[in-house]
């Protein structure tokens, strides 16, 4: 009835999950917004969004895609991973931008913006490659996207709690 393939969902999720997690370890340094404010007088992204974090996230997401593409002998995995990794990092920036507009300080939780924006952007940025893939297009069904969102939400929650307990993150969200 529904066209759901958990294997392709899992393969799709690995690059954006790595891209989203790696900046916690390899981030730091100058913020992307260079401390500047937007027209509303609030920071554009905040100190937590750095060049090192952004580019390390993209790089590691693509690296995971290279490995998966090689292991499974599928060039579409690499193309999808490139789009998904870049989308992940722009989605993270977008979430921070919106949180600043809402008046939420760095480290303050926001249910959708913290857990789901990055994966929504990953889907959007990799959409053109997913559609033309003979295998991955199954992940664009509504049930598959709902599964992706649910897996992402719970995985993000658990991984952030663990990163907080390990001292990698100041807050558990």
Secondary structure, DSSP 8 states (H G I E B T S, - for coil): -----HHHHHHHHHHHHHHHHHHHHH--SSBTTTT-B-TTSSBSS-TT-BHHHHHHHHHHHHHHHHHHHHHHT-HHHHHHHHHHHHHHHHHHHHHHHHHHHTT--TT---HHHHHTHHHHHHHHHHHHHHHH-TTGGGGGSHHHHHHHHHHHHHHHHHHHHHHHHTTS-SS--
